[in-house]
Amino acid sequence: MAMVPPRLLRDLIAPLPLLLSPAYWLPCHQQLLTSAALLHRWWVPLARLRCSDGFKLFLVVLLVSAALAEVRFVASASMAPTLRPGDRAVAEKVTCMFRRPSVGDIVFFRVPTALQNCGISKDVVFIKRVIATPGDFIEVRQGQLIVNGVAQNEHYTAPHASYTMEAMRLPQGHVFVMGDNRNNSCDSRAWGPLPISNILGRYMMSFTRSSLQ
């Protein structure tokens, strides 16, 4: 019987541990490796969190690994007091494919063309609240937001909001978005209605950096 050269035998045996690893031969091995890296990164802080925070974070890891959601860093105070600078906000990207945004939804979106023409990169993502939907008539009277003739009870806004805007009827395929911090937000009042096609995801929950320490 022919003998296999020792060098060739070593070359055949050496890759076996790698080949036997599911992360190598499964079609989604890159996703598995990404998930493993995420779990390794989050596991130690997760062990120190309260139960509620730990559950939130574990859910985030699962959603991110499955490409159903993404975590965004909140850089400004435009959505205060709902979201504050430094918060990590979780956006789910599934329901946007099946239903239109509703009034009250907090959405993540690519900046509209009007802002891109002002020099803002098309890759920048904003987060605002949907105030009105296609076909709605929106106006502000003495600081009070009115949609289709009905005054809105906006309990989520920052106090002492003072602003004006031109009355308008929203075109089809567009929504009107504003930040909860009305006195400090660049939104549809400045650059007009937002195309629904720009929306990337809907806000689910948030956590702060301190909850990870």
ChimeraX commands (.cxc) that place a marker at each C-alpha (Angstrom):
marker #1 position 0.00,0.00,0.00 radius 0.5
marker #1 position 1.35,3.42,-0.93 radius 0.5
marker #1 position 2.48,5.61,1.94 radius 0.5
marker #1 position 1.28,9.19,2.24 radius 0.5
marker #1 position 4.20,11.62,2.61 radius 0.5
marker #1 position 4.33,12.98,6.21 radius 0.5
marker #1 position 4.29,16.60,5.00 radius 0.5
marker #1 position 1.11,16.04,2.97 radius 0.5
marker #1 position -0.50,14.30,5.94 radius 0.5
marker #1 position 0.23,17.29,8.18 radius 0.5
marker #1 position -1.26,19.63,5.58 radius 0.5
marker #1 position -4.45,17.56,5.52 radius 0.5
marker #1 position -4.82,17.30,9.28 radius 0.5
marker #1 position -4.00,20.90,10.18 radius 0.5
marker #1 position -7.19,22.46,8.71 radius 0.5
marker #1 position -9.52,19.91,10.36 radius 0.5
marker #1 position -10.32,21.97,13.50 radius 0.5
marker #1 position -11.32,24.87,11.26 radius 0.5
marker #1 position -13.33,22.68,8.90 radius 0.5
marker #1 position -15.18,21.06,11.78 radius 0.5
marker #1 position -16.24,24.47,13.13 radius 0.5
marker #1 position -19.90,25.27,12.20 radius 0.5
marker #1 position -18.85,28.90,11.75 radius 0.5
marker #1 position -16.76,27.74,8.77 radius 0.5
marker #1 position -19.08,25.51,6.78 radius 0.5
marker #1 position -22.50,27.04,7.47 radius 0.5
marker #1 position -23.66,29.43,4.69 radius 0.5
marker #1 position -24.14,32.19,7.26 radius 0.5
marker #1 position -20.73,31.80,8.90 radius 0.5
marker #1 position -20.01,35.51,8.63 radius 0.5
marker #1 position -23.25,36.27,10.49 radius 0.5
marker #1 position -22.32,33.75,13.19 radius 0.5
marker #1 position -18.92,35.29,13.65 radius 0.5
marker #1 position -20.48,38.74,13.88 radius 0.5
marker #1 position -22.99,37.51,16.45 radius 0.5
marker #1 position -20.25,35.83,18.48 radius 0.5
marker #1 position -18.23,39.03,18.50 radius 0.5
marker #1 position -21.27,41.01,19.64 radius 0.5
marker #1 position -22.05,38.54,22.42 radius 0.5
marker #1 position -18.44,38.59,23.60 radius 0.5
marker #1 position -18.45,42.37,23.62 radius 0.5
marker #1 position -21.74,42.71,25.52 radius 0.5
marker #1 position -21.62,39.69,27.86 radius 0.5
marker #1 position -19.47,41.16,30.66 radius 0.5
marker #1 position -21.50,44.40,30.99 radius 0.5
marker #1 position -24.71,42.37,30.65 radius 0.5
marker #1 position -23.87,40.36,33.77 radius 0.5
marker #1 position -23.74,43.55,35.84 radius 0.5
marker #1 position -27.02,45.08,34.62 radius 0.5
marker #1 position -30.37,45.08,36.37 radius 0.5
marker #1 position -32.78,42.50,35.03 radius 0.5
marker #1 position -34.82,44.97,32.96 radius 0.5
marker #1 position -31.76,46.59,31.41 radius 0.5
marker #1 position -30.18,43.19,30.82 radius 0.5
marker #1 position -33.26,41.97,28.98 radius 0.5
marker #1 position -33.27,45.09,26.80 radius 0.5
marker #1 position -29.63,44.65,25.90 radius 0.5
marker #1 position -30.00,40.94,25.20 radius 0.5
marker #1 position -32.94,41.71,22.91 radius 0.5
marker #1 position -30.84,44.33,21.11 radius 0.5
marker #1 position -28.04,41.80,20.47 radius 0.5
marker #1 position -30.50,39.29,19.04 radius 0.5
marker #1 position -32.15,41.84,16.78 radius 0.5
marker #1 position -28.88,43.29,15.54 radius 0.5
marker #1 position -27.44,39.85,14.80 radius 0.5
marker #1 position -30.56,39.02,12.80 radius 0.5
marker #1 position -30.38,42.34,10.88 radius 0.5
marker #1 position -33.85,43.31,12.07 radius 0.5
marker #1 position -32.75,46.39,13.97 radius 0.5
marker #1 position -29.89,48.76,14.52 radius 0.5
marker #1 position -28.62,50.92,17.35 radius 0.5
marker #1 position -28.15,54.64,16.77 radius 0.5
marker #1 position -26.27,57.12,18.94 radius 0.5
marker #1 position -28.35,60.20,19.84 radius 0.5
marker #1 position -26.06,63.17,19.27 radius 0.5
marker #1 position -28.37,66.15,19.82 radius 0.5
marker #1 position -31.11,67.36,22.17 radius 0.5
marker #1 position -33.72,67.76,19.41 radius 0.5
marker #1 position -35.78,64.84,20.77 radius 0.5
marker #1 position -35.51,65.77,24.47 radius 0.5
marker #1 position -37.02,64.88,26.86 radius 0.5
marker #1 position -37.90,61.60,25.11 radius 0.5
marker #1 position -34.31,61.02,24.00 radius 0.5
marker #1 position -31.26,62.80,25.37 radius 0.5
marker #1 position -27.76,63.31,23.97 radius 0.5
marker #1 position -25.68,60.20,24.57 radius 0.5
marker #1 position -28.62,57.78,24.57 radius 0.5
marker #1 position -28.52,54.68,22.37 radius 0.5
marker #1 position -31.79,54.37,20.47 radius 0.5
marker #1 position -32.90,51.09,18.90 radius 0.5
marker #1 position -34.65,51.21,15.51 radius 0.5
marker #1 position -36.53,48.23,14.16 radius 0.5
marker #1 position -36.60,48.01,10.37 radius 0.5
marker #1 position -39.33,45.44,9.76 radius 0.5
marker #1 position -42.68,47.21,10.15 radius 0.5
marker #1 position -41.66,49.94,7.71 radius 0.5
marker #1 position -41.88,47.35,4.96 radius 0.5
marker #1 position -45.49,46.43,5.78 radius 0.5
marker #1 position -47.24,49.57,6.99 radius 0.5
marker #1 position -47.11,53.31,6.66 radius 0.5
marker #1 position -45.85,55.44,9.56 radius 0.5
marker #1 position -48.51,56.59,12.01 radius 0.5
marker #1 position -48.90,59.84,13.94 radius 0.5
marker #1 position -46.78,59.58,17.09 radius 0.5
marker #1 position -44.22,57.19,15.62 radius 0.5
marker #1 position -40.59,58.14,16.21 radius 0.5
marker #1 position -38.72,57.38,13.00 radius 0.5
marker #1 position -35.13,57.23,11.77 radius 0.5
marker #1 position -34.63,58.59,8.26 radius 0.5
marker #1 position -32.10,59.70,5.67 radius 0.5
marker #1 position -31.95,63.46,5.35 radius 0.5
marker #1 position -34.16,64.83,2.55 radius 0.5
marker #1 position -32.82,66.37,-0.64 radius 0.5
marker #1 position -33.31,69.92,0.68 radius 0.5
marker #1 position -30.73,69.28,3.39 radius 0.5
marker #1 position -28.39,67.44,1.04 radius 0.5
marker #1 position -28.41,70.53,-1.17 radius 0.5
marker #1 position -27.22,72.50,1.86 radius 0.5
marker #1 position -24.14,70.33,2.16 radius 0.5
marker #1 position -25.33,67.66,4.61 radius 0.5
marker #1 position -24.22,64.16,3.60 radius 0.5
marker #1 position -26.93,61.83,2.29 radius 0.5
marker #1 position -25.66,59.20,4.76 radius 0.5
marker #1 position -26.64,61.31,7.79 radius 0.5
marker #1 position -29.59,59.87,9.72 radius 0.5
marker #1 position -32.08,62.00,11.69 radius 0.5
marker #1 position -34.60,60.91,14.30 radius 0.5
marker #1 position -37.91,62.78,14.71 radius 0.5
marker #1 position -41.56,62.20,15.58 radius 0.5
marker #1 position -44.31,61.86,12.94 radius 0.5
marker #1 position -46.83,64.65,13.50 radius 0.5
marker #1 position -49.03,64.31,10.43 radius 0.5
marker #1 position -49.50,61.83,7.56 radius 0.5
marker #1 position -50.36,62.16,3.82 radius 0.5
marker #1 position -53.42,64.32,3.16 radius 0.5
marker #1 position -53.47,65.90,6.64 radius 0.5
marker #1 position -53.84,69.67,7.05 radius 0.5
marker #1 position -51.41,71.00,9.65 radius 0.5
marker #1 position -51.09,74.43,11.24 radius 0.5
marker #1 position -50.02,76.19,14.43 radius 0.5
marker #1 position -52.22,78.76,16.22 radius 0.5
marker #1 position -50.79,80.64,19.18 radius 0.5
marker #1 position -48.24,77.92,19.79 radius 0.5
marker #1 position -50.83,75.13,19.58 radius 0.5
marker #1 position -50.37,72.38,16.97 radius 0.5
marker #1 position -53.57,71.69,15.05 radius 0.5
marker #1 position -54.03,68.77,12.64 radius 0.5
marker #1 position -57.19,68.59,10.51 radius 0.5
marker #1 position -58.80,71.19,12.75 radius 0.5
marker #1 position -58.13,69.28,15.98 radius 0.5
marker #1 position -55.77,70.66,18.64 radius 0.5
marker #1 position -53.13,68.08,19.56 radius 0.5
marker #1 position -52.30,67.11,23.14 radius 0.5
marker #1 position -48.53,66.78,22.92 radius 0.5
marker #1 position -47.56,65.56,26.38 radius 0.5
marker #1 position -44.15,64.40,25.12 radius 0.5
marker #1 position -42.75,67.79,24.10 radius 0.5
marker #1 position -40.21,69.83,26.04 radius 0.5
marker #1 position -41.82,72.58,28.15 radius 0.5
marker #1 position -42.15,76.20,27.06 radius 0.5
marker #1 position -42.33,75.36,23.35 radius 0.5
marker #1 position -42.80,78.50,21.26 radius 0.5
marker #1 position -42.90,78.27,17.48 radius 0.5
marker #1 position -44.85,79.13,14.37 radius 0.5
marker #1 position -45.15,77.59,10.92 radius 0.5
marker #1 position -47.07,78.01,7.71 radius 0.5
marker #1 position -50.28,76.02,7.36 radius 0.5
marker #1 position -50.08,73.28,4.74 radius 0.5
marker #1 position -51.71,70.12,3.43 radius 0.5
marker #1 position -49.30,67.22,3.17 radius 0.5
marker #1 position -48.82,65.67,-0.27 radius 0.5
marker #1 position -49.19,61.95,-0.84 radius 0.5
marker #1 position -46.14,59.89,0.03 radius 0.5
marker #1 position -44.95,62.37,2.67 radius 0.5
marker #1 position -45.18,62.85,6.44 radius 0.5
marker #1 position -44.53,65.85,8.65 radius 0.5
marker #1 position -41.90,65.28,11.35 radius 0.5
marker #1 position -40.76,67.40,14.28 radius 0.5
marker #1 position -38.43,66.99,17.22 radius 0.5
marker #1 position -39.97,66.82,20.69 radius 0.5
marker #1 position -37.73,69.72,21.68 radius 0.5
marker #1 position -39.57,72.19,19.45 radius 0.5
marker #1 position -37.33,75.13,20.33 radius 0.5
marker #1 position -34.19,73.24,19.30 radius 0.5
marker #1 position -34.93,71.02,16.32 radius 0.5
marker #1 position -34.23,71.15,12.59 radius 0.5
marker #1 position -37.26,69.41,11.13 radius 0.5
marker #1 position -40.11,69.67,8.61 radius 0.5
marker #1 position -40.80,73.23,9.69 radius 0.5
marker #1 position -37.46,74.17,8.10 radius 0.5
marker #1 position -37.15,71.82,5.12 radius 0.5
marker #1 position -40.69,70.62,4.42 radius 0.5
marker #1 position -42.50,67.29,4.44 radius 0.5
marker #1 position -40.41,64.10,4.58 radius 0.5
marker #1 position -40.73,61.48,1.80 radius 0.5
marker #1 position -41.84,58.20,3.36 radius 0.5
marker #1 position -39.24,56.44,1.20 radius 0.5
marker #1 position -36.51,58.10,3.30 radius 0.5
marker #1 position -37.61,56.33,6.48 radius 0.5
marker #1 position -35.21,53.60,7.61 radius 0.5
marker #1 position -36.77,52.36,10.83 radius 0.5
marker #1 position -39.07,52.98,13.77 radius 0.5
marker #1 position -37.95,53.69,17.32 radius 0.5
marker #1 position -38.43,50.79,19.75 radius 0.5
marker #1 position -36.53,51.62,22.94 radius 0.5
marker #1 position -33.39,53.25,24.25 radius 0.5
marker #1 position -30.75,52.79,26.91 radius 0.5
marker #1 position -28.12,55.05,28.37 radius 0.5
marker #1 position -24.38,54.60,28.58 radius 0.5
marker #1 position -24.57,54.54,32.36 radius 0.5
marker #1 position -26.64,51.34,32.23 radius 0.5
marker #1 position -23.63,49.61,30.63 radius 0.5
marker #1 position -21.17,50.60,33.33 radius 0.5
marker link #1:1,2 radius 0.2
marker link #1:2,3 radius 0.2
marker link #1:3,4 radius 0.2
marker link #1:4,5 radius 0.2
marker link #1:5,6 radius 0.2
marker link #1:6,7 radius 0.2
marker link #1:7,8 radius 0.2
marker link #1:8,9 radius 0.2
marker link #1:9,10 radius 0.2
marker link #1:10,11 radius 0.2
marker link #1:11,12 radius 0.2
marker link #1:12,13 radius 0.2
marker link #1:13,14 radius 0.2
marker link #1:14,15 radius 0.2
marker link #1:15,16 radius 0.2
marker link #1:16,17 radius 0.2
marker link #1:17,18 radius 0.2
marker link #1:18,19 radius 0.2
marker link #1:19,20 radius 0.2
marker link #1:20,21 radius 0.2
marker link #1:21,22 radius 0.2
marker link #1:22,23 radius 0.2
marker link #1:23,24 radius 0.2
marker link #1:24,25 radius 0.2
marker link #1:25,26 radius 0.2
marker link #1:26,27 radius 0.2
marker link #1:27,28 radius 0.2
marker link #1:28,29 radius 0.2
marker link #1:29,30 radius 0.2
marker link #1:30,31 radius 0.2
marker link #1:31,32 radius 0.2
marker link #1:32,33 radius 0.2
marker link #1:33,34 radius 0.2
marker link #1:34,35 radius 0.2
marker link #1:35,36 radius 0.2
marker link #1:36,37 radius 0.2
marker link #1:37,38 radius 0.2
marker link #1:38,39 radius 0.2
marker link #1:39,40 radius 0.2
marker link #1:40,41 radius 0.2
marker link #1:41,42 radius 0.2
marker link #1:42,43 radius 0.2
marker link #1:43,44 radius 0.2
marker link #1:44,45 radius 0.2
marker link #1:45,46 radius 0.2
marker link #1:46,47 radius 0.2
marker link #1:47,48 radius 0.2
marker link #1:48,49 radius 0.2
marker link #1:49,50 radius 0.2
marker link #1:50,51 radius 0.2
marker link #1:51,52 radius 0.2
marker link #1:52,53 radius 0.2
marker link #1:53,54 radius 0.2
marker link #1:54,55 radius 0.2
marker link #1:55,56 radius 0.2
marker link #1:56,57 radius 0.2
marker link #1:57,58 radius 0.2
marker link #1:58,59 radius 0.2
marker link #1:59,60 radius 0.2
marker link #1:60,61 radius 0.2
marker link #1:61,62 radius 0.2
marker link #1:62,63 radius 0.2
marker link #1:63,64 radius 0.2
marker link #1:64,65 radius 0.2
marker link #1:65,66 radius 0.2
marker link #1:66,67 radius 0.2
marker link #1:67,68 radius 0.2
marker link #1:68,69 radius 0.2
marker link #1:69,70 radius 0.2
marker link #1:70,71 radius 0.2
marker link #1:71,72 radius 0.2
marker link #1:72,73 radius 0.2
marker link #1:73,74 radius 0.2
marker link #1:74,75 radius 0.2
marker link #1:75,76 radius 0.2
marker link #1:76,77 radius 0.2
marker link #1:77,78 radius 0.2
marker link #1:78,79 radius 0.2
marker link #1:79,80 radius 0.2
marker link #1:80,81 radius 0.2
marker link #1:81,82 radius 0.2
marker link #1:82,83 radius 0.2
marker link #1:83,84 radius 0.2
marker link #1:84,85 radius 0.2
marker link #1:85,86 radius 0.2
marker link #1:86,87 radius 0.2
marker link #1:87,88 radius 0.2
marker link #1:88,89 radius 0.2
marker link #1:89,90 radius 0.2
marker link #1:90,91 radius 0.2
marker link #1:91,92 radius 0.2
marker link #1:92,93 radius 0.2
marker link #1:93,94 radius 0.2
marker link #1:94,95 radius 0.2
marker link #1:95,96 radius 0.2
marker link #1:96,97 radius 0.2
marker link #1:97,98 radius 0.2
marker link #1:98,99 radius 0.2
marker link #1:99,100 radius 0.2
marker link #1:100,101 radius 0.2
marker link #1:101,102 radius 0.2
marker link #1:102,103 radius 0.2
marker link #1:103,104 radius 0.2
marker link #1:104,105 radius 0.2
marker link #1:105,106 radius 0.2
marker link #1:106,107 radius 0.2
marker link #1:107,108 radius 0.2
marker link #1:108,109 radius 0.2
marker link #1:109,110 radius 0.2
marker link #1:110,111 radius 0.2
marker link #1:111,112 radius 0.2
marker link #1:112,113 radius 0.2
marker link #1:113,114 radius 0.2
marker link #1:114,115 radius 0.2
marker link #1:115,116 radius 0.2
marker link #1:116,117 radius 0.2
marker link #1:117,118 radius 0.2
marker link #1:118,119 radius 0.2
marker link #1:119,120 radius 0.2
marker link #1:120,121 radius 0.2
marker link #1:121,122 radius 0.2
marker link #1:122,123 radius 0.2
marker link #1:123,124 radius 0.2
marker link #1:124,125 radius 0.2
marker link #1:125,126 radius 0.2
marker link #1:126,127 radius 0.2
marker link #1:127,128 radius 0.2
marker link #1:128,129 radius 0.2
marker link #1:129,130 radius 0.2
marker link #1:130,131 radius 0.2
marker link #1:131,132 radius 0.2
marker link #1:132,133 radius 0.2
marker link #1:133,134 radius 0.2
marker link #1:134,135 radius 0.2
marker link #1:135,136 radius 0.2
marker link #1:136,137 radius 0.2
marker link #1:137,138 radius 0.2
marker link #1:138,139 radius 0.2
marker link #1:139,140 radius 0.2
marker link #1:140,141 radius 0.2
marker link #1:141,142 radius 0.2
marker link #1:142,143 radius 0.2
marker link #1:143,144 radius 0.2
marker link #1:144,145 radius 0.2
marker link #1:145,146 radius 0.2
marker link #1:146,147 radius 0.2
marker link #1:147,148 radius 0.2
marker link #1:148,149 radius 0.2
marker link #1:149,150 radius 0.2
marker link #1:150,151 radius 0.2
marker link #1:151,152 radius 0.2
marker link #1:152,153 radius 0.2
marker link #1:153,154 radius 0.2
marker link #1:154,155 radius 0.2
marker link #1:155,156 radius 0.2
marker link #1:156,157 radius 0.2
marker link #1:157,158 radius 0.2
marker link #1:158,159 radius 0.2
marker link #1:159,160 radius 0.2
marker link #1:160,161 radius 0.2
marker link #1:161,162 radius 0.2
marker link #1:162,163 radius 0.2
marker link #1:163,164 radius 0.2
marker link #1:164,165 radius 0.2
marker link #1:165,166 radius 0.2
marker link #1:166,167 radius 0.2
marker link #1:167,168 radius 0.2
marker link #1:168,169 radius 0.2
marker link #1:169,170 radius 0.2
marker link #1:170,171 radius 0.2
marker link #1:171,172 radius 0.2
marker link #1:172,173 radius 0.2
marker link #1:173,174 radius 0.2
marker link #1:174,175 radius 0.2
marker link #1:175,176 radius 0.2
marker link #1:176,177 radius 0.2
marker link #1:177,178 radius 0.2
marker link #1:178,179 radius 0.2
marker link #1:179,180 radius 0.2
marker link #1:180,181 radius 0.2
marker link #1:181,182 radius 0.2
marker link #1:182,183 radius 0.2
marker link #1:183,184 radius 0.2
marker link #1:184,185 radius 0.2
marker link #1:185,186 radius 0.2
marker link #1:186,187 radius 0.2
marker link #1:187,188 radius 0.2
marker link #1:188,189 radius 0.2
marker link #1:189,190 radius 0.2
marker link #1:190,191 radius 0.2
marker link #1:191,192 radius 0.2
marker link #1:192,193 radius 0.2
marker link #1:193,194 radius 0.2
marker link #1:194,195 radius 0.2
marker link #1:195,196 radius 0.2
marker link #1:196,197 radius 0.2
marker link #1:197,198 radius 0.2
marker link #1:198,199 radius 0.2
marker link #1:199,200 radius 0.2
marker link #1:200,201 radius 0.2
marker link #1:201,202 radius 0.2
marker link #1:202,203 radius 0.2
marker link #1:203,204 radius 0.2
marker link #1:204,205 radius 0.2
marker link #1:205,206 radius 0.2
marker link #1:206,207 radius 0.2
marker link #1:207,208 radius 0.2
marker link #1:208,209 radius 0.2
marker link #1:209,210 radius 0.2
marker link #1:210,211 radius 0.2
marker link #1:211,212 radius 0.2
marker link #1:212,213 radius 0.2
view
